[in-house]
Amino acid sequence: MLAMHIEKGQTRPRRIGVSLSKGGVGKSTTAVNLAGGLALAGFKVLLVDTDTQGHISNMLGVPLAVPRPGLSELITKDSGPEEAIFQVRENLSLLAGGKSLAAVKRLLGRQDFGGEMVLSDALIKIDKKYDFVIVDTSPGWDALTVNVLFYINEILCPVSLEHLAMHSLGEYLKSITAIQKYNHALSFKYVVPTLFDKSRKNSMEILKGLHKIYGKNVCGPIRFCESVAEASYSGKTIFEFAPGAPGADDYRGLVRKVTGDDTLFR
């Protein structure tokens, strides 16, 4: 049951969910590089991983073999923010996901009233010190994803340039409409085309289709670039691994789009 309405309120921090129900579209890669780019631009950023796989930690060079508290422990109050949140780069802090979130999802699913507000209750007490909170979600649709949608104000959807992903975006936005009846602050802001290869006819056609349907919400495409994947495997952002790569330029463009500041990184 949905417990309450959320009215439009404070503007700081900006709470952005990187989300789409389909996997394999570059959600975690986009979350890491958007957060990393914002931090490089001087903003204070909290990156929250709500996936049980915990890929964000590895992508930032934080070994999962070293047990430490994260989002699960913050929600269950087994750890406070001082233990659960740790700084991974200058201006960039991480609230890690991982396998322990599976138990949290089961707990949320059993709650009859107010379960959709558990994540908000945990984060709104601590997020005021940040300019941006970037939340990476898992594929699919579960109780924790619903919690994310009740916490964030803005939705950013990475969409790989394939017909199935474009269809998934349309279906996902139908589900978002139901949440917006209760979270009045939630807005669909950005579509980020990923895996763009202009040599492929399908890429160009789907990109044109996205612009036709979603207009100004469509960001500049993230070009297919081996360096982006290699950066993730190496535990670095694209800006650290290959700052001159096309993917780095594209993610800088995404940071400019999100901040509305065209002077960044010039």
MOKAUR-V427862 format. One record per pair of residues at least 12 apart in sequence whose C-alpha atoms are under 7 Angstrom apart, sorted by the first residue. I is the first residue (numbers start at 1). J is the second residue. D is the distance in Angstrom with one decimal. If there is no record, write none. Layout:
i->{I	I}
j->{J	J}
d->{D	D}
This chain:
i->{1	1	2	2	2	3	3	4	5	5	6	6	6	6	7	7	7	8	8	12	12	13	13	13	13	13	13	14	14	14	14	15	15	15	15	15	15	16	16	16	16	16	16	16	16	17	17	17	17	17	17	17	18	18	18	18	18	18	18	19	19	19	19	19	20	20	20	20	21	21	21	21	21	22	22	22	22	23	25	25	25	25	26	26	27	27	28	28	31	31	32	32	33	33	33	34	34	35	35	36	36	37	37	38	39	39	39	41	42	43	43	44	44	44	44	44	45	45	45	45	45	45	45	46	46	46	46	46	46	46	47	47	47	47	47	47	48	48	48	48	48	48	49	49	49	49	49	49	50	50	50	50	51	51	51	51	52	52	52	52	52	52	53	53	54	54	54	57	58	59	59	59	59	60	60	60	61	61	69	69	70	70	70	70	70	71	71	71	71	72	72	72	74	75	75	105	105	108	109	116	116	116	117	117	118	119	119	119	120	150	152	153	153	153	154	154	154	154	155	155	155	155	156	156	156	156	157	157	157	158	158	158	158	159	159	159	159	160	160	160	161	161	161	161	161	161	161	162	189	190	190	190	191	191	191	192	192	192	192	193	193	194	194	194	195	195	195	196	196	196	196	197	197	219	220	220	221	222	222	222	223	223	225	225	227	227	228}
j->{112	113	113	114	116	113	114	182	182	183	182	183	184	185	183	184	185	184	185	128	131	127	128	130	131	132	133	131	132	133	153	132	133	134	152	153	154	133	134	135	152	153	154	155	156	134	135	136	152	154	155	156	31	135	136	137	155	156	157	136	137	155	156	157	139	157	169	172	139	140	141	168	172	139	140	165	168	139	158	159	160	194	158	194	136	158	56	136	134	136	56	237	237	238	251	251	255	47	134	92	237	252	255	255	90	91	92	264	91	91	131	91	92	130	131	132	91	92	93	130	131	132	133	92	93	94	130	132	133	134	93	94	95	133	134	135	94	95	96	134	135	136	95	96	97	135	136	137	97	136	137	138	97	98	137	138	97	98	99	100	101	102	98	99	96	97	98	96	235	232	233	235	236	235	236	237	235	236	83	84	84	85	95	96	97	84	95	96	97	100	101	104	122	119	122	143	144	143	143	146	147	150	147	150	147	147	148	151	151	183	186	185	186	187	186	187	188	189	187	188	189	190	188	189	190	191	190	191	192	191	192	193	194	191	192	193	194	193	194	195	193	194	195	196	203	206	207	206	217	217	218	219	217	218	219	218	219	220	221	221	222	221	222	223	222	223	224	221	222	223	224	223	224	254	253	254	250	247	250	251	246	247	246	247	242	245	247}
d->{5.8	5.4	6.8	6.6	6.8	6.0	5.0	6.6	4.5	5.8	6.1	4.7	5.7	6.7	6.8	5.4	6.0	6.2	4.7	6.7	6.0	6.8	6.1	5.7	4.6	5.0	6.5	6.3	4.8	6.2	7.0	5.9	4.8	6.2	4.7	5.3	6.2	6.2	5.0	6.2	5.6	6.2	4.7	5.7	6.7	5.9	4.7	6.1	6.0	6.2	5.0	5.9	6.2	5.9	5.0	6.4	6.3	4.9	5.8	6.6	5.5	6.8	6.3	5.3	6.5	5.7	6.7	6.6	4.6	4.3	6.2	6.9	6.4	5.3	6.4	6.7	6.3	5.1	6.1	5.5	4.8	6.8	6.3	6.8	6.8	5.9	6.5	6.2	6.7	6.0	7.0	6.8	5.7	6.6	6.6	6.6	6.2	6.6	6.6	6.9	6.6	6.5	6.2	6.2	6.9	5.1	5.7	6.8	6.9	6.5	5.9	4.7	6.2	5.0	5.2	6.6	6.0	4.9	6.3	5.5	6.0	4.9	5.8	6.0	4.8	5.8	6.6	6.4	4.7	6.3	6.1	4.9	6.2	5.9	4.9	6.0	6.0	4.8	6.2	6.1	4.7	6.2	6.3	5.2	4.7	6.1	5.1	6.7	5.2	6.0	5.3	6.5	5.5	6.3	5.9	4.8	5.8	4.2	4.6	6.9	5.5	6.2	5.2	6.2	6.6	4.6	4.2	6.4	5.8	4.7	6.3	4.4	6.2	4.5	5.3	6.9	3.8	6.4	6.4	4.8	4.5	6.6	5.3	4.7	6.2	6.7	5.5	5.7	5.8	6.1	5.3	6.5	6.9	6.7	5.9	6.1	5.9	6.0	5.8	6.2	4.7	6.7	5.9	6.6	6.8	5.7	6.8	6.9	5.0	5.9	6.6	5.3	4.3	6.1	5.7	5.0	5.9	5.9	6.3	4.9	5.6	6.5	6.9	6.1	4.6	5.9	6.2	4.9	6.0	5.9	4.5	5.9	6.4	6.9	5.9	4.9	5.7	5.7	4.5	5.6	6.2	6.2	6.4	6.3	5.3	6.0	6.8	6.8	5.7	4.7	5.8	6.5	5.8	4.6	5.9	6.2	5.2	6.9	6.2	4.7	6.1	5.9	4.7	6.5	6.1	5.4	4.3	6.2	5.9	4.4	5.2	6.1	5.8	6.7	7.0	6.9	7.0	6.1	5.4	7.0	6.7	5.9	6.9	5.9	6.6	6.9	6.2}
